[in-house]
């Protein structure tokens, strides 16, 4: 289980402190599919980076399976079974897609298994296995491959930061199906940052983050109607920069 206790994150801007995350407490039990949504710039991506250890909280504590991971590095958290997919994945010149998938899995994967992961994210697998993870890949291709690497790992917690960004509609439909399977498969917990209705509909729990705070939390049946009503009334959200 993931547990955040009174987590805050602030940065100094022009001599004053800007509160990006403001005293957030949150629990994600094992087996729960959580969608974090809210206004652009509201703090969602920063919250995900704090969970992964890319950023360190200014105050508060983060626990994973009753272990205090607040001061652990990204690598240490990864070893505990936490995985993260960036909005803009890193590139690795000289490393093939197949090698990256095998590294993620922790052992050399057979071709058919690699193909299965790539197919699940909407890529024609045999066209990509031996390609390098460099800038010859489009942003959407690199993102889908990164999502496939998380699928290849045996994670306790998988975190996806706006996985739909830059993905065509056909591939997005395949991703939705993959997330459905992931939530009921080897991954104990899934956190997805998203504005997409189809992804929100998969959620066991929805968390609305705005102005660095948890503004609303509950099941999708509780939160989604309120959220759609607000979108209709205000034509979208507004918040601080992430």
C-alpha positions as CSV (number, residue, x, y, z in Angstrom):
1,X,0.0,0.0,0.0
2,X,1.1,3.5,-0.8
3,X,0.5,6.2,1.9
4,X,1.3,9.9,1.8
5,X,1.1,11.8,5.0
6,X,0.9,15.6,4.9
7,X,3.2,15.9,1.9
8,X,4.2,19.3,0.7
9,X,6.6,20.5,-2.0
10,X,7.6,24.1,-2.5
11,X,10.1,25.9,-4.7
12,X,11.7,29.4,-4.3
13,X,10.6,31.8,-7.0
14,X,11.9,35.4,-7.0
15,X,12.8,35.2,-3.3
16,X,9.4,33.8,-2.2
17,X,8.2,30.2,-1.7
18,X,5.7,28.8,-4.2
19,X,3.7,25.9,-2.8
20,X,3.3,23.3,-5.6
21,X,2.0,20.5,-3.4
22,X,0.2,21.6,-0.2
23,X,-0.2,19.2,2.6
24,X,-1.6,16.2,0.7
25,X,-2.5,13.0,2.5
26,X,-3.5,10.0,0.3
27,X,-3.7,6.2,0.5
28,X,-3.6,3.7,-2.4
29,X,-4.4,0.2,-1.2
30,X,-3.0,-2.8,-3.0
31,X,-5.1,-3.7,-6.0
32,X,-6.6,-0.3,-6.5
33,X,-6.8,1.5,-9.8
34,X,-6.5,5.3,-9.1
35,X,-6.9,8.1,-11.6
36,X,-5.6,11.5,-10.6
37,X,-7.1,14.3,-12.6
38,X,-7.7,18.1,-12.3
39,X,-6.7,21.4,-13.9
40,X,-3.6,21.8,-15.9
41,X,-0.9,23.1,-13.6
42,X,-2.7,21.9,-10.5
43,X,0.2,19.7,-9.2
44,X,-0.7,16.3,-10.6
45,X,2.7,15.5,-12.3
46,X,4.6,16.9,-9.4
47,X,2.7,14.6,-7.1
48,X,3.6,11.6,-9.3
49,X,7.3,12.6,-9.3
50,X,7.2,12.8,-5.5
51,X,5.8,9.3,-5.3
52,X,8.6,8.0,-7.6
53,X,11.3,9.9,-5.9
54,X,12.2,12.2,-8.8
55,X,11.5,15.1,-6.5
56,X,11.8,15.0,-2.7
57,X,9.0,16.5,-0.5
58,X,9.7,19.7,1.4
59,X,7.8,18.2,4.3
60,X,5.7,15.1,5.1
61,X,6.2,11.4,4.7
62,X,5.7,8.8,2.0
63,X,5.3,5.1,2.9
64,X,5.2,2.0,0.6
65,X,4.2,-1.3,2.2
66,X,4.9,0.2,5.6
67,X,8.4,1.3,4.6
68,X,9.3,4.9,4.9
69,X,10.6,5.8,1.3
70,X,10.6,9.5,1.7
71,X,14.4,9.8,1.4
72,X,14.9,6.8,-1.0
73,X,16.2,7.4,-4.5
74,X,14.4,6.5,-7.7
75,X,16.6,3.4,-8.1
76,X,15.8,2.2,-4.5
77,X,12.1,2.7,-5.1
78,X,12.3,0.9,-8.4
79,X,13.9,-2.1,-6.6
80,X,10.9,-2.1,-4.2
81,X,8.5,-2.5,-7.2
82,X,7.5,1.0,-8.1
83,X,7.6,2.0,-11.8
84,X,7.0,5.3,-13.6
85,X,6.2,6.2,-17.2
86,X,7.1,9.8,-18.1
87,X,5.1,12.2,-20.2
88,X,8.2,12.5,-22.4
89,X,10.2,9.3,-22.2
90,X,14.0,9.3,-22.2
91,X,15.9,8.1,-25.3
92,X,18.8,5.6,-25.3
93,X,21.0,5.6,-28.4
94,X,22.5,2.2,-29.0
95,X,19.8,0.3,-27.0
96,X,17.3,-1.7,-28.9
97,X,13.6,-2.0,-28.0
98,X,14.0,-5.7,-27.4
99,X,17.0,-5.1,-25.1
100,X,15.0,-2.4,-23.2
101,X,12.1,-4.7,-22.6
102,X,14.5,-7.5,-21.4
103,X,16.2,-5.0,-19.0
104,X,12.8,-4.1,-17.7
105,X,11.8,-7.7,-17.2
106,X,15.1,-8.6,-15.5
107,X,16.0,-11.4,-18.0
108,X,16.3,-12.0,-21.7
109,X,12.7,-12.1,-23.1
110,X,11.8,-14.4,-26.0
111,X,10.7,-12.7,-29.2
112,X,7.1,-13.7,-28.8
113,X,6.8,-12.2,-25.4
114,X,8.4,-8.9,-26.5
115,X,6.0,-8.9,-29.4
116,X,3.0,-9.3,-27.1
117,X,4.0,-6.3,-25.0
118,X,4.5,-4.1,-28.1
119,X,1.2,-5.3,-29.7
120,X,-0.7,-4.4,-26.5
121,X,0.4,-0.8,-26.9
122,X,-0.6,-0.6,-30.6
123,X,2.8,-1.2,-32.3
124,X,3.5,-3.6,-35.1
125,X,6.0,-5.6,-33.0
126,X,8.4,-6.9,-35.7
127,X,9.0,-3.4,-37.0
128,X,10.3,-2.2,-33.6
129,X,12.1,-5.0,-31.9
130,X,15.5,-4.2,-33.4
131,X,15.1,-0.4,-33.6
132,X,17.1,1.8,-31.2
133,X,15.4,3.8,-28.5
134,X,16.7,7.0,-30.0
135,X,15.2,10.1,-31.7
136,X,14.4,8.2,-34.9
137,X,11.2,7.2,-32.9
138,X,8.4,9.7,-32.7
139,X,7.2,10.9,-29.3
140,X,4.1,8.7,-29.5
141,X,6.2,5.6,-30.4
142,X,8.7,6.2,-27.6
143,X,5.8,6.7,-25.1
144,X,4.1,3.4,-26.1
145,X,7.4,1.5,-25.8
146,X,8.0,3.0,-22.4
147,X,4.5,1.9,-21.3
148,X,5.3,-1.6,-22.6
149,X,8.4,-1.7,-20.4
150,X,6.2,-1.2,-17.3
151,X,4.0,-4.0,-18.5
152,X,7.1,-6.2,-18.7
153,X,8.0,-5.6,-15.1
154,X,6.4,-7.3,-12.1
155,X,5.5,-4.1,-10.3
156,X,3.6,-3.5,-7.1
157,X,2.8,0.0,-8.2
158,X,2.8,1.4,-11.7
159,X,2.5,5.1,-12.3
160,X,1.6,6.6,-15.7
161,X,1.8,10.4,-16.3
162,X,-0.8,11.2,-19.0
163,X,-0.2,8.1,-21.1
164,X,-2.7,9.2,-23.7
165,X,-0.7,12.4,-24.8
166,X,0.5,12.1,-28.3
167,X,-1.2,8.7,-28.9
168,X,-3.6,8.2,-31.9
169,X,-7.1,7.1,-31.3
170,X,-6.6,3.5,-32.4
171,X,-3.5,3.0,-30.2
172,X,-5.3,4.7,-27.3
173,X,-8.1,2.2,-27.5
174,X,-5.5,-0.6,-27.2
175,X,-3.9,1.1,-24.3
176,X,-7.2,1.3,-22.5
177,X,-7.6,-2.4,-22.9
178,X,-4.1,-3.0,-21.7
179,X,-4.7,-0.8,-18.6
180,X,-7.8,-2.9,-17.9
181,X,-5.8,-6.1,-18.0
182,X,-3.0,-4.5,-16.0
183,X,-5.3,-3.5,-13.1
184,X,-6.5,-7.1,-12.8
185,X,-3.2,-8.8,-13.5
186,X,0.3,-8.8,-12.0
187,X,0.3,-5.1,-11.0
188,X,-1.1,-4.7,-7.5
189,X,-1.8,-1.0,-7.9
190,X,-2.0,1.5,-10.8
191,X,-2.0,5.3,-10.7
192,X,-2.7,7.2,-13.9
193,X,-2.7,10.9,-14.3
194,X,-5.3,11.6,-17.0
195,X,-8.0,13.9,-18.3
196,X,-9.4,11.1,-20.6
197,X,-13.0,10.0,-19.8
198,X,-12.3,6.4,-20.9
199,X,-9.4,6.1,-18.5
200,X,-11.4,7.7,-15.7
201,X,-14.1,5.1,-16.2
202,X,-11.6,2.4,-15.3
203,X,-10.9,3.9,-11.9
204,X,-11.7,2.3,-8.6
205,X,-10.9,5.7,-7.0
206,X,-10.6,9.2,-8.5
207,X,-8.5,12.0,-7.0
208,X,-9.0,15.6,-8.1
209,X,-5.9,17.7,-7.5
210,X,-6.1,21.5,-7.9
211,X,-3.9,24.3,-6.6
212,X,-1.6,21.7,-5.0
213,X,-4.3,20.2,-2.8
214,X,-6.7,17.2,-3.0
215,X,-9.9,18.9,-3.8
216,X,-12.1,15.8,-4.1
217,X,-11.7,12.1,-3.7
218,X,-14.0,9.1,-4.1
219,X,-15.2,6.4,-6.4
220,X,-15.7,7.3,-10.1
221,X,-19.5,7.1,-9.6
222,X,-19.2,9.8,-7.0
223,X,-16.6,12.1,-8.6
224,X,-17.2,11.8,-12.3
225,X,-20.6,13.4,-12.4
226,X,-19.4,16.3,-10.3
227,X,-16.3,16.7,-12.5
228,X,-18.3,16.7,-15.8
229,X,-20.6,19.2,-14.3
230,X,-17.8,21.5,-13.5
231,X,-16.2,21.1,-16.9
232,X,-19.6,22.1,-18.5
233,X,-20.0,25.1,-16.2
234,X,-16.4,26.4,-16.3
235,X,-15.2,25.1,-19.7
236,X,-12.2,23.4,-18.0
237,X,-10.0,23.8,-15.1
238,X,-7.4,26.3,-14.1
239,X,-4.5,26.0,-11.7
240,X,-0.8,26.6,-10.9
241,X,1.9,25.5,-13.2
242,X,3.2,22.0,-12.6
